[in-house]
C-alpha cells in the first residue's frame, strides 16, 4: 500500500510551512532499498 | 516503515494533523552531515527554526509511532519553554498509549516537567508511584529513584524545621 503522507522534500519549503502552520517538522532520513 | 508504519491510518492521520513531514535520502548532502546521520531510518523532530529536539534511530512499528511522535513533540515544547503543551502531549501518551514503549519515559518526564513548571513536588511523587507500580519491570522505577529521594529530602527538611 502506498503511503498517504505527502512528504516535502525541500527543507526550506518545510520550514516555511512549519512557520505558517505553527507546526513542528518530522525529518525522515530514509533508504529506499 | 513504508510497508507497515506510514500506511497505518492512525499514523497517517496523526502526521497530517500535527506535523510537517519532510523526507530526504539518508545520504543526502548537506542534511545528513548537518544532522550527523549515519543510517536509516533516522527520525528527527525540528522546531520552526530547524533546530533538532528529538531523534529516534531504527524501525518504529505502527503502534509505537504516534506515542513516539507525541514524545518528541513534548520534548520540543519543553525545550521551547512551552510547558503546558509539553505536558499535554505527555498526558496523551500516558492516557491513550499506556502499553507503548514510550509510556514509562513519558511518565518520568511528566513528573519532571510538572515539577519544573510549578515547583510542586506532588508531580514527582505521582510519577515515582506510577512508575513503581505500573512500569517497575522496565527499570524506570530505578531511574525515578532521584524523584523519590527528593521527596524524602523534602520530608526530612520539614521534620527538621519542626
N, CA and C atoms of all chains as a GROMACS GRO file, in nm:
protein
  585
    1UNK      N    1   0.084  -0.119   0.000
    1UNK     CA    2   0.000   0.000   0.000
    1UNK      C    3   0.089   0.125   0.000
    2UNK      N    4   0.052   0.221  -0.078
    2UNK     CA    5   0.133   0.342  -0.084
    2UNK      C    6   0.096   0.435   0.031
    3UNK      N    7   0.201   0.498   0.086
    3UNK     CA    8   0.176   0.590   0.196
    3UNK      C    9   0.089   0.706   0.150
    4UNK      N   10  -0.002   0.747   0.235
    4UNK     CA   11  -0.088   0.860   0.204
    4UNK      C   12  -0.028   0.992   0.253
    5UNK      N   13   0.087   0.982   0.316
    5UNK     CA   14   0.151   1.103   0.368
    5UNK      C   15   0.215   1.178   0.252
    6UNK      N   16   0.192   1.309   0.246
    6UNK     CA   17   0.253   1.390   0.141
    6UNK      C   18   0.382   1.450   0.197
    7UNK      N   19   0.491   1.385   0.161
    7UNK     CA   20   0.621   1.427   0.213
    7UNK      C   21   0.674   1.547   0.137
    8UNK      N   22   0.722   1.644   0.210
    8UNK     CA   23   0.801   1.751   0.149
    8UNK      C   24   0.943   1.699   0.130
    9UNK      N   25   1.012   1.752   0.033
    9UNK     CA   26   1.150   1.708   0.008
    9UNK      C   27   1.251   1.822   0.019
   10UNK      N   28   1.201   1.943   0.038
   10UNK     CA   29   1.289   2.060   0.047
   10UNK      C   30   1.276   2.119   0.188
   11UNK      N   31   1.386   2.129   0.259
   11UNK     CA   32   1.378   2.175   0.398
   11UNK      C   33   1.333   2.320   0.407
   12UNK      N   34   1.368   2.401   0.309
   12UNK     CA   35   1.324   2.541   0.315
   12UNK      C   36   1.172   2.552   0.301
   13UNK      N   37   1.115   2.469   0.214
   13UNK     CA   38   0.969   2.466   0.200
   13UNK      C   39   0.905   2.417   0.329
   14UNK      N   40   0.964   2.312   0.386
   14UNK     CA   41   0.910   2.256   0.511
   14UNK      C   42   0.917   2.359   0.624
   15UNK      N   43   1.028   2.432   0.632
   15UNK     CA   44   1.041   2.533   0.737
   15UNK      C   45   0.939   2.644   0.720
   16UNK      N   46   0.917   2.685   0.596
   16UNK     CA   47   0.818   2.789   0.568
   16UNK      C   48   0.678   2.741   0.609
   17UNK      N   49   0.646   2.617   0.573
   17UNK     CA   50   0.515   2.561   0.610
   17UNK      C   51   0.502   2.551   0.763
   18UNK      N   52   0.610   2.509   0.827
   18UNK     CA   53   0.606   2.494   0.973
   18UNK      C   54   0.580   2.628   1.040
   19UNK      N   55   0.645   2.732   0.989
   19UNK     CA   56   0.624   2.865   1.048
   19UNK      C   57   0.483   2.915   1.023
   20UNK      N   58   0.433   2.893   0.902
   20UNK     CA   59   0.298   2.940   0.870
   20UNK      C   60   0.190   2.864   0.947
   21UNK      N   61   0.210   2.733   0.960
   21UNK     CA   62   0.108   2.649   1.023
   21UNK      C   63   0.134   2.627   1.172
   22UNK      N   64   0.246   2.684   1.222
   22UNK     CA   65   0.284   2.669   1.362
   22UNK      C   66   0.289   2.520   1.402
   23UNK      N   67   0.361   2.445   1.321
   23UNK     CA   68   0.379   2.301   1.347
   23UNK      C   69   0.527   2.268   1.351
   24UNK      N   70   0.558   2.154   1.411
   24UNK     CA   71   0.694   2.104   1.410
   24UNK      C   72   0.716   2.024   1.283
   25UNK      N   73   0.842   1.990   1.259
   25UNK     CA   74   0.879   1.914   1.139
   25UNK      C   75   0.928   1.775   1.178
   26UNK      N   76   0.877   1.675   1.108
   26UNK     CA   77   0.933   1.540   1.119
   26UNK      C   78   1.027   1.520   1.000
   27UNK      N   79   1.156   1.514   1.028
   27UNK     CA   80   1.256   1.493   0.924
   27UNK      C   81   1.293   1.345   0.923
   28UNK      N   82   1.261   1.278   0.812
   28UNK     CA   83   1.284   1.134   0.799
   28UNK      C   84   1.399   1.110   0.701
   29UNK      N   85   1.511   1.064   0.754
   29UNK     CA   86   1.621   1.020   0.667
   29UNK      C   87   1.595   0.874   0.633
   30UNK      N   88   1.572   0.846   0.506
   30UNK     CA   89   1.532   0.710   0.470
   30UNK      C   90   1.623   0.652   0.362
   31UNK      N   91   1.613   0.519   0.352
   31UNK     CA   92   1.684   0.446   0.247
   31UNK      C   93   1.580   0.365   0.171
   32UNK      N   94   1.558   0.395   0.043
   32UNK     CA   95   1.450   0.328  -0.030
   32UNK      C   96   1.477   0.182  -0.061
   33UNK      N   97   1.600   0.133  -0.044
   33UNK     CA   98   1.631  -0.006  -0.080
   33UNK      C   99   1.580  -0.104   0.026
   34UNK      N  100   0.938   0.082   0.706
   34UNK     CA  101   0.849   0.189   0.752
   34UNK      C  102   0.742   0.217   0.646
   35UNK      N  103   0.782   0.216   0.518
   35UNK     CA  104   0.684   0.242   0.411
   35UNK      C  105   0.585   0.128   0.396
   36UNK      N  106   0.627   0.007   0.431
   36UNK     CA  107   0.539  -0.109   0.413
   36UNK      C  108   0.438  -0.122   0.526
   37UNK      N  109   0.477  -0.082   0.645
   37UNK     CA  110   0.393  -0.109   0.762
   37UNK      C  111   0.351   0.017   0.837
   38UNK      N  112   0.448   0.099   0.871
   38UNK     CA  113   0.422   0.207   0.967
   38UNK      C  114   0.349   0.326   0.904
   39UNK      N  115   0.406   0.382   0.798
   39UNK     CA  116   0.346   0.503   0.742
   39UNK      C  117   0.208   0.481   0.680
   40UNK      N  118   0.178   0.364   0.623
   40UNK     CA  119   0.042   0.344   0.569
   40UNK      C  120  -0.065   0.327   0.677
   41UNK      N  121  -0.023   0.305   0.800
   41UNK     CA  122  -0.121   0.286   0.908
   41UNK      C  123  -0.208   0.412   0.921
   42UNK      N  124  -0.337   0.389   0.930
   42UNK     CA  125  -0.432   0.500   0.931
   42UNK      C  126  -0.407   0.598   1.046
   43UNK      N  127  -0.383   0.546   1.165
   43UNK     CA  128  -0.360   0.633   1.281
   43UNK      C  129  -0.233   0.716   1.264
   44UNK      N  130  -0.130   0.653   1.209
   44UNK     CA  131  -0.004   0.725   1.188
   44UNK      C  132  -0.022   0.834   1.083
   45UNK      N  133  -0.084   0.797   0.972
   45UNK     CA  134  -0.106   0.894   0.864
   45UNK      C  135  -0.186   1.013   0.912
   46UNK      N  136  -0.295   0.986   0.981
   46UNK     CA  137  -0.381   1.096   1.027
   46UNK      C  138  -0.310   1.183   1.128
   47UNK      N  139  -0.232   1.121   1.216
   47UNK     CA  140  -0.160   1.200   1.317
   47UNK      C  141  -0.060   1.293   1.251
   48UNK      N  142   0.016   1.241   1.157
   48UNK     CA  143   0.117   1.323   1.090
   48UNK      C  144   0.052   1.435   1.011
   49UNK      N  145  -0.053   1.402   0.938
   49UNK     CA  146  -0.121   1.505   0.859
   49UNK      C  147  -0.175   1.618   0.946
   50UNK      N  148  -0.223   1.580   1.064
   50UNK     CA  149  -0.289   1.678   1.150
   50UNK      C  150  -0.189   1.762   1.230
   51UNK      N  151  -0.074   1.702   1.265
   51UNK     CA  152   0.012   1.767   1.366
   51UNK      C  153   0.150   1.810   1.320
   52UNK      N  154   0.199   1.759   1.210
   52UNK     CA  155   0.341   1.774   1.178
   52UNK      C  156   0.359   1.801   1.030
   53UNK      N  157   0.466   1.874   0.997
   53UNK     CA  158   0.506   1.888   0.857
   53UNK      C  159   0.604   1.773   0.827
   54UNK      N  160   0.567   1.680   0.739
   54UNK     CA  161   0.658   1.568   0.709
   54UNK      C  162   0.759   1.604   0.600
   55UNK      N  163   0.884   1.581   0.631
   55UNK     CA  164   0.994   1.612   0.538
   55UNK      C  165   1.079   1.487   0.525
   56UNK      N  166   1.112   1.451   0.401
   56UNK     CA  167   1.183   1.326   0.380
   56UNK      C  168   1.299   1.345   0.284
   57UNK      N  169   1.416   1.296   0.323
   57UNK     CA  170   1.534   1.301   0.236
   57UNK      C  171   1.608   1.167   0.245
   58UNK      N  172   1.688   1.139   0.145
   58UNK     CA  173   1.768   1.017   0.148
   58UNK      C  174   1.868   1.025   0.264
   59UNK      N  175   1.901   0.908   0.318
   59UNK     CA  176   1.987   0.907   0.437
   59UNK      C  177   2.129   0.956   0.408
   60UNK      N  178   2.166   0.961   0.279
   60UNK     CA  179   2.300   1.014   0.246
   60UNK      C  180   2.291   1.149   0.175
   61UNK      N  181   2.176   1.215   0.186
   61UNK     CA  182   2.159   1.345   0.120
   61UNK      C  183   2.254   1.448   0.181
   62UNK      N  184   2.325   1.515   0.094
   62UNK     CA  185   2.416   1.621   0.137
   62UNK      C  186   2.350   1.756   0.109
   63UNK      N  187   2.352   1.853   0.200
   63UNK     CA  188   2.428   1.856   0.325
   63UNK      C  189   2.351   1.808   0.448
   64UNK      N  190   2.222   1.774   0.434
   64UNK     CA  191   2.143   1.749   0.554
   64UNK      C  192   2.196   1.634   0.638
   65UNK      N  193   2.239   1.524   0.572
   65UNK     CA  194   2.286   1.410   0.651
   65UNK      C  195   2.410   1.444   0.732
   66UNK      N  196   2.496   1.528   0.678
   66UNK     CA  197   2.613   1.570   0.755
   66UNK      C  198   2.576   1.678   0.856
   67UNK      N  199   2.488   1.769   0.817
   67UNK     CA  200   2.445   1.873   0.912
   67UNK      C  201   2.386   1.812   1.038
   68UNK      N  202   2.309   1.702   1.019
   68UNK     CA  203   2.243   1.639   1.133
   68UNK      C  204   2.317   1.515   1.183
   69UNK      N  205   2.436   1.491   1.129
   69UNK     CA  206   2.520   1.381   1.176
   69UNK      C  207   2.446   1.246   1.169
   70UNK      N  208   2.386   1.221   1.053
   70UNK     CA  209   2.309   1.098   1.033
   70UNK      C  210   2.398   0.992   0.970
   71UNK      N  211   2.392   0.870   1.026
   71UNK     CA  212   2.478   0.762   0.977
   71UNK      C  213   2.400   0.639   0.932
   72UNK      N  214   2.270   0.648   0.927
   72UNK     CA  215   2.194   0.532   0.882
   72UNK      C  216   2.047   0.563   0.875
   73UNK      N  217   1.974   0.470   0.817
   73UNK     CA  218   1.830   0.486   0.803
   73UNK      C  219   1.759   0.365   0.863
   74UNK      N  220   1.639   0.385   0.913
   74UNK     CA  221   1.572   0.516   0.927
   74UNK      C  222   1.621   0.594   1.049
   75UNK      N  223   1.630   0.725   1.030
   75UNK     CA  224   1.656   0.817   1.139
   75UNK      C  225   1.548   0.925   1.134
   76UNK      N  226   1.476   0.939   1.243
   76UNK     CA  227   1.368   1.038   1.251
   76UNK      C  228   1.410   1.149   1.347
   77UNK      N  229   1.392   1.274   1.304
   77UNK     CA  230   1.431   1.388   1.386
   77UNK      C  231   1.316   1.488   1.391
   78UNK      N  232   1.286   1.536   1.512
   78UNK     CA  233   1.186   1.641   1.529
   78UNK      C  234   1.256   1.776   1.530
   79UNK      N  235   1.211   1.866   1.444
   79UNK     CA  236   1.269   2.000   1.434
   79UNK      C  237   1.164   2.103   1.473
   80UNK      N  238   1.211   2.213   1.533
   80UNK     CA  239   1.118   2.324   1.557
   80UNK      C  240   1.108   2.410   1.431
   81UNK      N  241   1.036   2.520   1.440
   81UNK     CA  242   1.010   2.601   1.320
   81UNK      C  243   1.133   2.674   1.270
   82UNK      N  244   1.241   2.673   1.351
   82UNK     CA  245   1.365   2.734   1.303
   82UNK      C  246   1.461   2.628   1.248
   83UNK      N  247   1.422   2.501   1.254
   83UNK     CA  248   1.506   2.395   1.201
   83UNK      C  249   1.598   2.332   1.304
   84UNK      N  250   1.581   2.366   1.429
   84UNK     CA  251   1.667   2.311   1.534
   84UNK      C  252   1.614   2.175   1.579
   85UNK      N  253   1.708   2.080   1.596
   85UNK     CA  254   1.671   1.945   1.641
   85UNK      C  255   1.638   1.941   1.791
   86UNK      N  256   1.532   1.864   1.825
   86UNK     CA  257   1.496   1.848   1.967
   86UNK      C  258   1.482   1.702   2.008
   87UNK      N  259   1.458   1.614   1.911
   87UNK     CA  260   1.441   1.472   1.947
   87UNK      C  261   1.478   1.386   1.827
   88UNK      N  262   1.536   1.270   1.856
   88UNK     CA  263   1.580   1.181   1.748
   88UNK      C  264   1.549   1.036   1.784
   89UNK      N  265   1.506   0.959   1.685
   89UNK     CA  266   1.486   0.815   1.702
   89UNK      C  267   1.553   0.745   1.584
   90UNK      N  268   1.631   0.644   1.614
   90UNK     CA  269   1.702   0.569   1.510
   90UNK      C  270   1.650   0.426   1.507
   91UNK      N  271   1.622   0.375   1.387
   91UNK     CA  272   1.577   0.236   1.373
   91UNK      C  273   1.430   0.228   1.339
   92UNK      N  274   1.388   0.106   1.309
   92UNK     CA  275   1.250   0.082   1.268
   92UNK      C  276   1.154   0.110   1.384
   93UNK      N  277   1.045   0.179   1.353
   93UNK     CA  278   0.940   0.207   1.452
   93UNK      C  279   0.812   0.138   1.403
   94UNK      N  280   0.759   0.042   1.477
   94UNK     CA  281   0.634  -0.022   1.435
   94UNK      C  282   0.517   0.075   1.443
   95UNK      N  283   0.412   0.044   1.369
   95UNK     CA  284   0.299   0.138   1.358
   95UNK      C  285   0.242   0.175   1.493
   96UNK      N  286   0.226   0.078   1.581
   96UNK     CA  287   0.160   0.107   1.709
   96UNK      C  288   0.246   0.193   1.801
   97UNK      N  289   0.376   0.204   1.770
   97UNK     CA  290   0.465   0.286   1.853
   97UNK      C  291   0.491   0.424   1.793
   98UNK      N  292   0.450   0.445   1.670
   98UNK     CA  293   0.487   0.570   1.603
   98UNK      C  294   0.418   0.692   1.663
   99UNK      N  295   0.287   0.684   1.686
   99UNK     CA  296   0.217   0.801   1.741
   99UNK      C  297   0.270   0.837   1.880
  100UNK      N  298   0.283   0.739   1.973
  100UNK     CA  299   0.340   0.778   2.102
  100UNK      C  300   0.482   0.832   2.091
  101UNK      N  301   0.560   0.780   1.999
  101UNK     CA  302   0.696   0.832   1.981
  101UNK      C  303   0.692   0.977   1.933
  102UNK      N  304   0.604   1.006   1.839
  102UNK     CA  305   0.594   1.144   1.789
  102UNK      C  306   0.541   1.238   1.898
  103UNK      N  307   0.444   1.191   1.974
  103UNK     CA  308   0.394   1.272   2.086
  103UNK      C  309   0.507   1.303   2.184
  104UNK      N  310   0.591   1.203   2.207
  104UNK     CA  311   0.704   1.222   2.299
  104UNK      C  312   0.802   1.326   2.244
  105UNK      N  313   0.833   1.313   2.116
  105UNK     CA  314   0.923   1.411   2.054
  105UNK      C  315   0.865   1.551   2.055
  106UNK      N  316   0.737   1.561   2.031
  106UNK     CA  317   0.670   1.692   2.034
  106UNK      C  318   0.676   1.750   2.176
  107UNK      N  319   0.651   1.665   2.274
  107UNK     CA  320   0.656   1.710   2.414
  107UNK      C  321   0.795   1.763   2.449
  108UNK      N  322   0.899   1.690   2.411
  108UNK     CA  323   1.035   1.733   2.442
  108UNK      C  324   1.067   1.865   2.372
  109UNK      N  325   1.018   1.878   2.250
  109UNK     CA  326   1.042   2.002   2.177
  109UNK      C  327   0.978   2.120   2.247
  110UNK      N  328   0.850   2.105   2.284
  110UNK     CA  329   0.781   2.216   2.352
  110UNK      C  330   0.846   2.247   2.486
  111UNK      N  331   0.893   2.144   2.555
  111UNK     CA  332   0.960   2.172   2.682
  111UNK      C  333   1.087   2.254   2.659
  112UNK      N  334   1.164   2.215   2.558
  112UNK     CA  335   1.285   2.291   2.526
  112UNK      C  336   1.253   2.436   2.495
  113UNK      N  337   1.134   2.458   2.437
  113UNK     CA  338   1.092   2.593   2.398
  113UNK      C  339   1.018   2.666   2.512
  114UNK      N  340   1.024   2.606   2.631
  114UNK     CA  341   0.959   2.663   2.750
  114UNK      C  342   0.807   2.673   2.737
  115UNK      N  343   0.750   2.588   2.654
  115UNK     CA  344   0.604   2.583   2.642
  115UNK      C  345   0.556   2.461   2.722
  116UNK      N  346   0.556   2.478   2.855
  116UNK     CA  347   0.535   2.365   2.945
  116UNK      C  348   0.397   2.302   2.930
  117UNK      N  349   0.295   2.385   2.916
  117UNK     CA  350   0.159   2.330   2.907
  117UNK      C  351   0.145   2.236   2.788
  118UNK      N  352   0.197   2.277   2.675
  118UNK     CA  353   0.186   2.191   2.556
  118UNK      C  354   0.270   2.065   2.572
  119UNK      N  355   0.387   2.079   2.636
  119UNK     CA  356   0.470   1.962   2.660
  119UNK      C  357   0.395   1.860   2.747
  120UNK      N  358   0.336   1.910   2.853
  120UNK     CA  359   0.264   1.821   2.946
  120UNK      C  360   0.140   1.761   2.880
  121UNK      N  361   0.070   1.840   2.799
  121UNK     CA  362  -0.048   1.787   2.729
  121UNK      C  363  -0.012   1.666   2.644
  122UNK      N  364   0.099   1.675   2.572
  122UNK     CA  365   0.139   1.564   2.485
  122UNK      C  366   0.182   1.442   2.565
  123UNK      N  367   0.251   1.464   2.677
  123UNK     CA  368   0.288   1.351   2.763
  123UNK      C  369   0.163   1.285   2.821
  124UNK      N  370   0.065   1.366   2.859
  124UNK     CA  371  -0.059   1.310   2.916
  124UNK      C  372  -0.134   1.224   2.814
  125UNK      N  373  -0.126   1.260   2.687
  125UNK     CA  374  -0.191   1.178   2.584
  125UNK      C  375  -0.122   1.041   2.576
  126UNK      N  376   0.009   1.040   2.582
  126UNK     CA  377   0.081   0.911   2.581
  126UNK      C  378   0.038   0.827   2.700
  127UNK      N  379   0.038   0.889   2.817
  127UNK     CA  380   0.008   0.815   2.941
  127UNK      C  381  -0.135   0.762   2.941
  128UNK      N  382  -0.229   0.842   2.891
  128UNK     CA  383  -0.370   0.802   2.899
  128UNK      C  384  -0.413   0.715   2.781
  129UNK      N  385  -0.362   0.744   2.661
  129UNK     CA  386  -0.411   0.674   2.542
  129UNK      C  387  -0.317   0.565   2.490
  130UNK      N  388  -0.190   0.568   2.536
  130UNK     CA  389  -0.093   0.467   2.490
  130UNK      C  390  -0.014   0.410   2.609
  131UNK      N  391  -0.086   0.365   2.713
  131UNK     CA  392  -0.016   0.323   2.836
  131UNK      C  393   0.070   0.199   2.818
  132UNK      N  394   0.046   0.120   2.715
  132UNK     CA  395   0.126  -0.001   2.692
  132UNK      C  396   0.241   0.023   2.595
  133UNK      N  397   0.254   0.146   2.548
  133UNK     CA  398   0.357   0.173   2.448
  133UNK      C  399   0.496   0.175   2.512
  134UNK      N  400   0.596   0.163   2.426
  134UNK     CA  401   0.736   0.166   2.470
  134UNK      C  402   0.769   0.300   2.535
  135UNK      N  403   0.706   0.407   2.489
  135UNK     CA  404   0.738   0.541   2.538
  135UNK      C  405   0.669   0.574   2.670
  136UNK      N  406   0.568   0.498   2.709
  136UNK     CA  407   0.486   0.537   2.824
  136UNK      C  408   0.566   0.553   2.954
  137UNK      N  409   0.657   0.460   2.990
  137UNK     CA  410   0.731   0.480   3.115
  137UNK      C  411   0.815   0.608   3.114
  138UNK      N  412   0.885   0.634   3.005
  138UNK     CA  413   0.966   0.756   2.999
  138UNK      C  414   0.878   0.880   2.999
  139UNK      N  415   0.761   0.870   2.933
  139UNK     CA  416   0.666   0.982   2.935
  139UNK      C  417   0.619   1.008   3.077
  140UNK      N  418   0.595   0.902   3.153
  140UNK     CA  419   0.553   0.916   3.292
  140UNK      C  420   0.662   0.984   3.374
  141UNK      N  421   0.785   0.940   3.351
  141UNK     CA  422   0.901   1.000   3.420
  141UNK      C  423   0.910   1.150   3.391
  142UNK      N  424   0.906   1.183   3.261
  142UNK     CA  425   0.918   1.325   3.224
  142UNK      C  426   0.798   1.406   3.269
  143UNK      N  427   0.679   1.342   3.274
  143UNK     CA  428   0.560   1.413   3.322
  143UNK      C  429   0.583   1.462   3.464
  144UNK      N  430   0.648   1.378   3.545
  144UNK     CA  431   0.680   1.420   3.681
  144UNK      C  432   0.781   1.535   3.683
  145UNK      N  433   0.884   1.523   3.602
  145UNK     CA  434   0.989   1.626   3.599
  145UNK      C  435   0.933   1.757   3.543
  146UNK      N  436   0.862   1.749   3.430
  146UNK     CA  437   0.808   1.871   3.368
  146UNK      C  438   0.704   1.936   3.460
  147UNK      N  439   0.620   1.851   3.522
  147UNK     CA  440   0.519   1.906   3.612
  147UNK      C  441   0.584   1.982   3.727
  148UNK      N  442   0.693   1.924   3.780
  148UNK     CA  443   0.763   1.991   3.890
  148UNK      C  444   0.832   2.119   3.842
  149UNK      N  445   0.899   2.112   3.728
  149UNK     CA  446   0.972   2.229   3.681
  149UNK      C  447   0.881   2.344   3.645
  150UNK      N  448   0.759   2.313   3.603
  150UNK     CA  449   0.669   2.421   3.563
  150UNK      C  450   0.592   2.479   3.680
  151UNK      N  451   0.582   2.402   3.792
  151UNK     CA  452   0.501   2.451   3.905
  151UNK      C  453   0.579   2.459   4.036
  152UNK      N  454   0.694   2.388   4.042
  152UNK     CA  455   0.772   2.373   4.166
  152UNK      C  456   0.692   2.298   4.273
  153UNK      N  457   0.590   2.225   4.230
  153UNK     CA  458   0.511   2.144   4.322
  153UNK      C  459   0.562   2.000   4.315
  154UNK      N  460   0.612   1.949   4.427
  154UNK     CA  461   0.674   1.817   4.429
  154UNK      C  462   0.574   1.702   4.419
  155UNK      N  463   0.446   1.733   4.422
  155UNK     CA  464   0.348   1.626   4.409
  155UNK      C  465   0.363   1.556   4.273
  156UNK      N  466   0.407   1.632   4.173
  156UNK     CA  467   0.425   1.572   4.040
  156UNK      C  468   0.534   1.465   4.042
  157UNK      N  469   0.642   1.492   4.118
  157UNK     CA  470   0.750   1.394   4.130
  157UNK      C  471   0.701   1.269   4.202
  158UNK      N  472   0.624   1.291   4.308
  158UNK     CA  473   0.573   1.178   4.385
  158UNK      C  474   0.479   1.092   4.300
  159UNK      N  475   0.389   1.160   4.227
  159UNK     CA  476   0.294   1.086   4.145
  159UNK      C  477   0.366   1.004   4.037
  160UNK      N  478   0.467   1.064   3.977
  160UNK     CA  479   0.541   0.993   3.872
  160UNK      C  480   0.612   0.872   3.929
  161UNK      N  481   0.678   0.893   4.044
  161UNK     CA  482   0.751   0.782   4.105
  161UNK      C  483   0.657   0.668   4.141
  162UNK      N  484   0.543   0.700   4.199
  162UNK     CA  485   0.448   0.596   4.239
  162UNK      C  486   0.393   0.521   4.118
  163UNK      N  487   0.364   0.594   4.012
  163UNK     CA  488   0.311   0.530   3.892
  163UNK      C  489   0.417   0.438   3.829
  164UNK      N  490   0.540   0.486   3.824
  164UNK     CA  491   0.648   0.404   3.768
  164UNK      C  492   0.672   0.280   3.855
  165UNK      N  493   0.667   0.299   3.984
  165UNK     CA  494   0.695   0.188   4.076
  165UNK      C  495   0.588   0.079   4.064
  166UNK      N  496   0.465   0.120   4.044
  166UNK     CA  497   0.356   0.022   4.041
  166UNK      C  498   0.326  -0.032   3.902
  167UNK      N  499   0.338   0.051   3.801
  167UNK     CA  500   0.293   0.010   3.667
  167UNK      C  501   0.406  -0.027   3.572
  168UNK      N  502   0.526   0.025   3.596
  168UNK     CA  503   0.633   0.002   3.498
  168UNK      C  504   0.761  -0.048   3.564
  169UNK      N  505   0.750  -0.110   3.680
  169UNK     CA  506   0.872  -0.149   3.751
  169UNK      C  507   0.952  -0.252   3.672
  170UNK      N  508   0.885  -0.332   3.592
  170UNK     CA  509   0.958  -0.434   3.516
  170UNK      C  510   1.045  -0.374   3.406
  171UNK      N  511   1.021  -0.250   3.372
  171UNK     CA  512   1.101  -0.187   3.266
  171UNK      C  513   1.217  -0.105   3.320
  172UNK      N  514   1.234  -0.102   3.450
  172UNK     CA  515   1.351  -0.034   3.506
  172UNK      C  516   1.333   0.114   3.528
  173UNK      N  517   1.217   0.168   3.492
  173UNK     CA  518   1.202   0.313   3.506
  173UNK      C  519   1.184   0.354   3.652
  174UNK      N  520   1.138   0.263   3.735
  174UNK     CA  521   1.128   0.296   3.877
  174UNK      C  522   1.266   0.323   3.935
  175UNK      N  523   1.367   0.250   3.884
  175UNK     CA  524   1.505   0.272   3.929
  175UNK      C  525   1.553   0.410   3.886
  176UNK      N  526   1.524   0.445   3.762
  176UNK     CA  527   1.568   0.576   3.714
  176UNK      C  528   1.493   0.690   3.782
  177UNK      N  529   1.377   0.657   3.837
  177UNK     CA  530   1.297   0.760   3.905
  177UNK      C  531   1.333   0.772   4.052
  178UNK      N  532   1.429   0.692   4.100
  178UNK     CA  533   1.466   0.698   4.241
  178UNK      C  534   1.503   0.839   4.287
  179UNK      N  535   1.575   0.916   4.204
  179UNK     CA  536   1.604   1.054   4.248
  179UNK      C  537   1.477   1.134   4.276
  180UNK      N  538   1.368   1.103   4.206
  180UNK     CA  539   1.242   1.171   4.235
  180UNK      C  540   1.198   1.137   4.376
  181UNK      N  541   1.209   1.007   4.410
  181UNK     CA  542   1.169   0.964   4.543
  181UNK      C  543   1.261   1.025   4.648
  182UNK      N  544   1.392   1.030   4.618
  182UNK     CA  545   1.487   1.086   4.715
  182UNK      C  546   1.458   1.233   4.742
  183UNK      N  547   1.417   1.305   4.638
  183UNK     CA  548   1.387   1.447   4.659
  183UNK      C  549   1.266   1.463   4.750
  184UNK      N  550   1.174   1.368   4.740
  184UNK     CA  551   1.057   1.372   4.828
  184UNK      C  552   1.100   1.344   4.972
  185UNK      N  553   1.190   1.246   4.988
  185UNK     CA  554   1.240   1.213   5.121
  185UNK      C  555   1.314   1.332   5.182
  186UNK      N  556   1.396   1.400   5.098
  186UNK     CA  557   1.469   1.517   5.146
  186UNK      C  558   1.374   1.627   5.189
  187UNK      N  559   1.267   1.644   5.112
  187UNK     CA  560   1.168   1.745   5.146
  187UNK      C  561   1.104   1.712   5.280
  188UNK      N  562   1.071   1.584   5.298
  188UNK     CA  563   1.009   1.541   5.423
  188UNK      C  564   1.106   1.561   5.540
  189UNK      N  565   1.233   1.523   5.517
  189UNK     CA  566   1.334   1.540   5.622
  189UNK      C  567   1.350   1.688   5.657
  190UNK      N  568   1.350   1.772   5.555
  190UNK     CA  569   1.363   1.916   5.577
  190UNK      C  570   1.246   1.968   5.659
  191UNK      N  571   1.128   1.918   5.628
  191UNK     CA  572   1.008   1.960   5.700
  191UNK      C  573   1.016   1.917   5.848
  192UNK      N  574   1.058   1.792   5.867
  192UNK     CA  575   1.066   1.740   6.003
  192UNK      C  576   1.174   1.813   6.084
  193UNK      N  577   1.285   1.848   6.016
  193UNK     CA  578   1.396   1.916   6.082
  193UNK      C  579   1.353   2.054   6.133
  194UNK      N  580   1.266   2.120   6.054
  194UNK     CA  581   1.222   2.255   6.092
  194UNK      C  582   1.124   2.252   6.207
  195UNK      N  583   1.061   2.137   6.230
  195UNK     CA  584   0.958   2.131   6.336
  195UNK      C  585   1.019   2.128   6.475
   0.00000   0.00000   0.00000
